[in-house]
């Protein structure tokens, strides 16, 4: 379920069962969520749809209009290192700007 925070909606735990992969369900979920947030964005003051992608799914999200959130990713990796965690295990911070999206 998306959560609204700080001008963005963050998608958490988006997945499609492998048995249904390749049928367009993931694409539909992303575009449905984007359309819903786009409708609400002026009332709730949000512009960005964000998520943390598994490394092997980042290019899929990029094909659907998401961009890597490079500066946030660097901050998260630095924070992980300072806490003794492996930054390679972090998800990749991604963002989709609803204002700039071409519809």
C-alpha positions, 0 to 999 in steps of 0.5 A: 500500500502506498504511503504519503510522506513529504510530498511523495508517495512511496510504493513498498513491496510491489511484486507480481507472482512469478506465475503471472510475470510477463502479463503486464500486471506490474506495468498496470500496478505502476500506472494505476498507482501513478494515475491515482496519485496524479489525481490526488496530487493537488489535494495532498501536495505530492509530486513524486512517486518513489520506491526502492528497487531490487538491483535486478529490477531497476532497469524495468522501472527505468523503462517505465519512467522512473529515474535513479535517485542518485544523491539519495542513494549516495546518502543511504550508502554512506549511512549504511557504511557508517552503521556497519551495514553492507551498502550493496544490500540496499535497494536502489532509490528510484523516483517518478516525477508526476509533474514531468511525466509525459502522458 
